[in-house]
């Protein structure tokens, strides 16, 4: 079972921070260089100075640790007196609907991946090295690892419904309304422990951070608290568990539209359109089914709506993996579009220089208009939560950038420091 526990969190002191919205940041790996500069300018105490420090020459980790220590010593950040779990509510709009997602911030006992804690995406070693250096200097969990569990009884949601006190954090970040409650009463903590009894958890966002915590524990078992990691747990049955698509952009590979169509026609039924709008509209308005993709060739202003037609090939090519894995849209896209047509092997780091990604809670056309530097856009539908759990429970992983859970859980709301 997932072994969760309370901890004494460190939080920004609202008596010292005039505007709390100026100090929180998204996860480090979705912050662009422009956004990094924006957060630096937003406040001298912005969490970006810890999670994505811009000091050059390899000194960014030391500088991050110095900021954290200074803020603690000056009362910019203060520690809760009691060991607590933290219930978090995120309210937001999605497709013109008002949505709420409930989660719990707590400490999770570290275990090797694959039994209790299940991964679903590939990781890259350099990012683990980066996070390990940050953890070594700060001696803290400074960002959230977003995980999901299955609970049809909605136990956490019931605990949330019984809350009567005001939240300790109430802030709007990027059109998402965050509220956080500190829960230190043992009976309420025990209720959530009971909810998690016998359950596995699947990492949704934060694979590199979890592997970092495991690696740091192996190197420093003597440091109190390294056997656990801070996570946010969300029920997969929560209506706010929304998975958005991650589309691929191709650049630096010049193929004309006729060559692209020729490479696709053996494996897909193809419908040609002018511009990207028709393809995107068909995919975003629910008119498409599994195995449906879009390709937009910018030079010819041609959109292609693709329907995969050779499912039997998958049984032969990917016979060693589960049905959910071999029929995953991302795997079909990578195999029969990126590799077969554009000669891009997504398992080869050198080939990935030709690939970038667009994703977010905006329409695909809006996101595409913000990206001038590409030759071809490939549109893919997101996996379902059922597919994600099936693949993880089978001990398999998806290609990197297969999922984008919205909204992200911002860093800085609560931090967990070792030895305290």
VENGITA-V725536 format. One record per residue. N is the residue number from 1. RES is the residue in one small letter. SS is DSSP state (H for helix, E for strand, C for the rest). PSI is psi in whole degrees, -180 to 180 (NA if undefined). Layout:
n:N res:RES ss:SS psi:PSI
n:N res:RES ss:SS psi:PSI
//
This chain:
n:1 res:x ss:C psi:157
n:2 res:x ss:C psi:118
n:3 res:x ss:C psi:104
n:4 res:x ss:E psi:157
n:5 res:x ss:E psi:160
n:6 res:x ss:C psi:169
n:7 res:x ss:E psi:164
n:8 res:x ss:C psi:97
n:9 res:x ss:C psi:152
n:10 res:x ss:E psi:131
n:11 res:x ss:E psi:157
n:12 res:x ss:E psi:139
n:13 res:x ss:C psi:109
n:14 res:x ss:C psi:-17
n:15 res:x ss:C psi:-15
n:16 res:x ss:C psi:-16
n:17 res:x ss:C psi:116
n:18 res:x ss:C psi:-41
n:19 res:x ss:C psi:104
n:20 res:x ss:H psi:-28
n:21 res:x ss:H psi:-13
n:22 res:x ss:H psi:-4
n:23 res:x ss:C psi:-15
n:24 res:x ss:C psi:151
n:25 res:x ss:E psi:158
n:26 res:x ss:C psi:172
n:27 res:x ss:C psi:145
n:28 res:x ss:H psi:-33
n:29 res:x ss:H psi:0
n:30 res:x ss:H psi:5
n:31 res:x ss:C psi:121
n:32 res:x ss:C psi:163
n:33 res:x ss:H psi:-37
n:34 res:x ss:H psi:-41
n:35 res:x ss:H psi:-34
n:36 res:x ss:H psi:-46
n:37 res:x ss:H psi:-40
n:38 res:x ss:H psi:-45
n:39 res:x ss:H psi:-35
n:40 res:x ss:H psi:-39
n:41 res:x ss:H psi:-18
n:42 res:x ss:H psi:-36
n:43 res:x ss:C psi:145
n:44 res:x ss:C psi:-11
n:45 res:x ss:C psi:17
n:46 res:x ss:C psi:139
n:47 res:x ss:C psi:-14
n:48 res:x ss:H psi:-27
n:49 res:x ss:H psi:-19
n:50 res:x ss:H psi:-52
n:51 res:x ss:H psi:-27
n:52 res:x ss:C psi:65
n:53 res:x ss:C psi:139
n:54 res:x ss:C psi:7
n:55 res:x ss:C psi:135
n:56 res:x ss:C psi:175
n:57 res:x ss:C psi:18
n:58 res:x ss:C psi:3
n:59 res:x ss:C psi:5
n:60 res:x ss:H psi:-30
n:61 res:x ss:H psi:-42
n:62 res:x ss:H psi:-42
n:63 res:x ss:H psi:-40
n:64 res:x ss:H psi:-45
n:65 res:x ss:H psi:-38
n:66 res:x ss:H psi:-40
n:67 res:x ss:H psi:-47
n:68 res:x ss:H psi:-45
n:69 res:x ss:H psi:-41
n:70 res:x ss:H psi:-43
n:71 res:x ss:H psi:-35
n:72 res:x ss:H psi:-44
n:73 res:x ss:H psi:-29
n:74 res:x ss:C psi:2
n:75 res:x ss:C psi:12
n:76 res:x ss:C psi:-37
n:77 res:x ss:E psi:139
n:78 res:x ss:E psi:153
n:79 res:x ss:E psi:138
n:80 res:x ss:C psi:145
n:81 res:x ss:C psi:-28
n:82 res:x ss:C psi:147
n:83 res:x ss:C psi:131
n:84 res:x ss:E psi:158
n:85 res:x ss:E psi:164
n:86 res:x ss:E psi:119
n:87 res:x ss:E psi:132
n:88 res:x ss:E psi:132
n:89 res:x ss:E psi:135
n:90 res:x ss:E psi:118
n:91 res:x ss:E psi:135
n:92 res:x ss:E psi:169
n:93 res:x ss:E psi:138
n:94 res:x ss:E psi:118
n:95 res:x ss:C psi:46
n:96 res:x ss:C psi:13
n:97 res:x ss:E psi:144
n:98 res:x ss:E psi:122
n:99 res:x ss:E psi:146
n:100 res:x ss:E psi:138
n:101 res:x ss:E psi:133
n:102 res:x ss:E psi:134
n:103 res:x ss:E psi:173
n:104 res:x ss:E psi:123
n:105 res:x ss:E psi:124
n:106 res:x ss:E psi:179
n:107 res:x ss:E psi:139
n:108 res:x ss:E psi:131
n:109 res:x ss:E psi:128
n:110 res:x ss:C psi:135
n:111 res:x ss:C psi:156
n:112 res:x ss:C psi:144
n:113 res:x ss:C psi:141
n:114 res:x ss:C psi:-13
n:115 res:x ss:C psi:-67
n:116 res:x ss:C psi:-46
n:117 res:x ss:E psi:120
n:118 res:x ss:E psi:129
n:119 res:x ss:C psi:164
n:120 res:x ss:C psi:-6
n:121 res:x ss:E psi:159
n:122 res:x ss:C psi:158
n:123 res:x ss:C psi:165
n:124 res:x ss:C psi:130
n:125 res:x ss:H psi:-39
n:126 res:x ss:H psi:-31
n:127 res:x ss:H psi:-34
n:128 res:x ss:H psi:-42
n:129 res:x ss:H psi:-42
n:130 res:x ss:H psi:-49
n:131 res:x ss:H psi:-31
n:132 res:x ss:H psi:-41
n:133 res:x ss:H psi:-39
n:134 res:x ss:H psi:-43
n:135 res:x ss:H psi:-36
n:136 res:x ss:H psi:-32
n:137 res:x ss:H psi:-37
n:138 res:x ss:H psi:-24
n:139 res:x ss:C psi:51
n:140 res:x ss:E psi:156
n:141 res:x ss:E psi:105
n:142 res:x ss:C psi:-14
n:143 res:x ss:C psi:162
n:144 res:x ss:C psi:146
n:145 res:x ss:E psi:120
n:146 res:x ss:E psi:121
n:147 res:x ss:E psi:156
n:148 res:x ss:E psi:151
n:149 res:x ss:E psi:166
n:150 res:x ss:C psi:125
n:151 res:x ss:C psi:99
n:152 res:x ss:C psi:-16
n:153 res:x ss:C psi:-11
n:154 res:x ss:C psi:48
n:155 res:x ss:H psi:-44
n:156 res:x ss:H psi:-40
n:157 res:x ss:H psi:-34
n:158 res:x ss:H psi:-41
n:159 res:x ss:H psi:-44
n:160 res:x ss:H psi:-42
n:161 res:x ss:H psi:-18
n:162 res:x ss:C psi:-5
n:163 res:x ss:C psi:135
n:164 res:x ss:C psi:-27
n:165 res:x ss:C psi:167
n:166 res:x ss:C psi:153
n:167 res:x ss:C psi:154
n:168 res:x ss:C psi:-18
n:169 res:x ss:E psi:131
n:170 res:x ss:E psi:101
n:171 res:x ss:E psi:150
n:172 res:x ss:E psi:125
n:173 res:x ss:E psi:115
n:174 res:x ss:C psi:50
n:175 res:x ss:C psi:14
n:176 res:x ss:E psi:127
n:177 res:x ss:E psi:112
n:178 res:x ss:E psi:135
n:179 res:x ss:E psi:138
n:180 res:x ss:E psi:133
n:181 res:x ss:E psi:136
n:182 res:x ss:E psi:126
n:183 res:x ss:E psi:109
n:184 res:x ss:C psi:-7
n:185 res:x ss:C psi:129
n:186 res:x ss:H psi:-34
n:187 res:x ss:H psi:-37
n:188 res:x ss:H psi:-39
n:189 res:x ss:H psi:-42
n:190 res:x ss:H psi:-36
n:191 res:x ss:H psi:-42
n:192 res:x ss:H psi:-34
n:193 res:x ss:H psi:-39
n:194 res:x ss:H psi:-38
n:195 res:x ss:H psi:-41
n:196 res:x ss:H psi:-4
n:197 res:x ss:C psi:125
n:198 res:x ss:C psi:7
n:199 res:x ss:C psi:146
n:200 res:x ss:C psi:162
n:201 res:x ss:E psi:146
n:202 res:x ss:E psi:128
n:203 res:x ss:E psi:124
n:204 res:x ss:E psi:-40
n:205 res:x ss:E psi:117
n:206 res:x ss:C psi:28
n:207 res:x ss:H psi:-43
n:208 res:x ss:H psi:-37
n:209 res:x ss:H psi:-37
n:210 res:x ss:H psi:-45
n:211 res:x ss:H psi:-33
n:212 res:x ss:H psi:-46
n:213 res:x ss:H psi:-41
n:214 res:x ss:H psi:-46
n:215 res:x ss:H psi:-40
n:216 res:x ss:H psi:-38
n:217 res:x ss:H psi:-43
n:218 res:x ss:H psi:-35
n:219 res:x ss:H psi:-30
n:220 res:x ss:C psi:61
n:221 res:x ss:C psi:-18
n:222 res:x ss:C psi:-15
n:223 res:x ss:C psi:123
n:224 res:x ss:C psi:127
n:225 res:x ss:C psi:-9
n:226 res:x ss:C psi:-7
n:227 res:x ss:C psi:1
n:228 res:x ss:E psi:164
n:229 res:x ss:E psi:146
n:230 res:x ss:E psi:132
n:231 res:x ss:E psi:162
n:232 res:x ss:E psi:121
n:233 res:x ss:E psi:131
n:234 res:x ss:E psi:137
n:235 res:x ss:E psi:130
n:236 res:x ss:C psi:-19
n:237 res:x ss:C psi:-1
n:238 res:x ss:C psi:132
n:239 res:x ss:C psi:-15
n:240 res:x ss:C psi:2
n:241 res:x ss:C psi:87
n:242 res:x ss:E psi:130
n:243 res:x ss:E psi:122
n:244 res:x ss:E psi:157
n:245 res:x ss:C psi:153
n:246 res:x ss:C psi:105
n:247 res:x ss:E psi:155
n:248 res:x ss:E psi:137
n:249 res:x ss:E psi:137
n:250 res:x ss:E psi:133
n:251 res:x ss:C psi:155
n:252 res:x ss:C psi:8
n:253 res:x ss:C psi:110
n:254 res:x ss:C psi:108
n:255 res:x ss:C psi:139
n:256 res:x ss:C psi:166
n:257 res:x ss:H psi:-35
n:258 res:x ss:H psi:-38
n:259 res:x ss:H psi:-39
n:260 res:x ss:H psi:-48
n:261 res:x ss:H psi:-42
n:262 res:x ss:H psi:-38
n:263 res:x ss:H psi:-21
n:264 res:x ss:H psi:-26
n:265 res:x ss:C psi:-25
n:266 res:x ss:C psi:-28
n:267 res:x ss:C psi:-10
n:268 res:x ss:E psi:147
n:269 res:x ss:E psi:134
n:270 res:x ss:E psi:131
n:271 res:x ss:E psi:119
n:272 res:x ss:E psi:143
n:273 res:x ss:E psi:163
n:274 res:x ss:E psi:129
n:275 res:x ss:C psi:173
n:276 res:x ss:C psi:-14
n:277 res:x ss:H psi:-45
n:278 res:x ss:H psi:-43
n:279 res:x ss:H psi:-49
n:280 res:x ss:H psi:-43
n:281 res:x ss:H psi:-43
n:282 res:x ss:H psi:-37
n:283 res:x ss:H psi:-37
n:284 res:x ss:H psi:-20
n:285 res:x ss:C psi:15
n:286 res:x ss:C psi:21
n:287 res:x ss:C psi:-3
n:288 res:x ss:C psi:164
n:289 res:x ss:C psi:180
n:290 res:x ss:C psi:142
n:291 res:x ss:C psi:18
n:292 res:x ss:E psi:134
n:293 res:x ss:E psi:167
n:294 res:x ss:E psi:144
n:295 res:x ss:E psi:132
n:296 res:x ss:E psi:122
n:297 res:x ss:E psi:110
n:298 res:x ss:C psi:-42
n:299 res:x ss:C psi:-42
n:300 res:x ss:C psi:-2
n:301 res:x ss:C psi:44
n:302 res:x ss:E psi:131
n:303 res:x ss:E psi:142
n:304 res:x ss:E psi:121
n:305 res:x ss:E psi:120
n:306 res:x ss:E psi:138
n:307 res:x ss:E psi:118
n:308 res:x ss:E psi:137
n:309 res:x ss:C psi:3
n:310 res:x ss:C psi:65
n:311 res:x ss:H psi:-29
n:312 res:x ss:H psi:-26
n:313 res:x ss:H psi:-35
n:314 res:x ss:H psi:-36
n:315 res:x ss:H psi:-29
n:316 res:x ss:H psi:-47
n:317 res:x ss:H psi:-33
n:318 res:x ss:C psi:44
n:319 res:x ss:C psi:-21
n:320 res:x ss:C psi:-3
n:321 res:x ss:C psi:170
n:322 res:x ss:C psi:162
n:323 res:x ss:H psi:-39
n:324 res:x ss:H psi:-39
n:325 res:x ss:H psi:-48
n:326 res:x ss:H psi:-23
n:327 res:x ss:C psi:9
n:328 res:x ss:C psi:130
n:329 res:x ss:H psi:-39
n:330 res:x ss:H psi:-40
n:331 res:x ss:H psi:-40
n:332 res:x ss:H psi:-44
n:333 res:x ss:H psi:-47
n:334 res:x ss:H psi:-38
n:335 res:x ss:H psi:-50
n:336 res:x ss:H psi:-10
n:337 res:x ss:H psi:-64
n:338 res:x ss:H psi:-47
n:339 res:x ss:H psi:-52
n:340 res:x ss:C psi:-39
n:341 res:x ss:C psi:-45
n:342 res:x ss:C psi:0
n:343 res:x ss:C psi:37
n:344 res:x ss:C psi:118
n:345 res:x ss:C psi:108
n:346 res:x ss:C psi:-8
n:347 res:x ss:C psi:-4
n:348 res:x ss:C psi:116
n:349 res:x ss:C psi:-35
n:350 res:x ss:C psi:-39
n:351 res:x ss:H psi:-28
n:352 res:x ss:H psi:-10
n:353 res:x ss:H psi:-19
n:354 res:x ss:H psi:-3
n:355 res:x ss:E psi:134
n:356 res:x ss:E psi:178
n:357 res:x ss:E psi:147
n:358 res:x ss:E psi:136
n:359 res:x ss:C psi:157
n:360 res:x ss:C psi:174
n:361 res:x ss:C psi:48
n:362 res:x ss:C psi:166
n:363 res:x ss:C psi:153
n:364 res:x ss:H psi:-38
n:365 res:x ss:H psi:-39
n:366 res:x ss:H psi:-45
n:367 res:x ss:H psi:-38
n:368 res:x ss:H psi:-37
n:369 res:x ss:H psi:-20
n:370 res:x ss:C psi:-1
n:371 res:x ss:C psi:90
n:372 res:x ss:C psi:-22
n:373 res:x ss:C psi:79
n:374 res:x ss:C psi:160
n:375 res:x ss:C psi:-38
n:376 res:x ss:E psi:139
n:377 res:x ss:E psi:135
n:378 res:x ss:E psi:122
n:379 res:x ss:E psi:136
n:380 res:x ss:E psi:144
n:381 res:x ss:C psi:151
n:382 res:x ss:C psi:155
n:383 res:x ss:C psi:157
n:384 res:x ss:C psi:162
n:385 res:x ss:H psi:-35
n:386 res:x ss:H psi:-41
n:387 res:x ss:H psi:-43
n:388 res:x ss:H psi:-47
n:389 res:x ss:H psi:-41
n:390 res:x ss:H psi:-44
n:391 res:x ss:H psi:-42
n:392 res:x ss:H psi:-42
n:393 res:x ss:H psi:-21
n:394 res:x ss:C psi:0
n:395 res:x ss:C psi:22
n:396 res:x ss:C psi:167
n:397 res:x ss:C psi:156
n:398 res:x ss:E psi:164
n:399 res:x ss:C psi:151
n:400 res:x ss:C psi:148
n:401 res:x ss:C psi:37
n:402 res:x ss:C psi:-25
n:403 res:x ss:C psi:153
n:404 res:x ss:E psi:103
n:405 res:x ss:E psi:133
n:406 res:x ss:E psi:140
n:407 res:x ss:C psi:159
n:408 res:x ss:C psi:161
n:409 res:x ss:C psi:116
n:410 res:x ss:C psi:151
n:411 res:x ss:E psi:148
n:412 res:x ss:C psi:-15
n:413 res:x ss:C psi:-48
n:414 res:x ss:C psi:139
n:415 res:x ss:E psi:155
n:416 res:x ss:E psi:121
n:417 res:x ss:E psi:145
n:418 res:x ss:C psi:156
n:419 res:x ss:C psi:14
n:420 res:x ss:C psi:NA
//
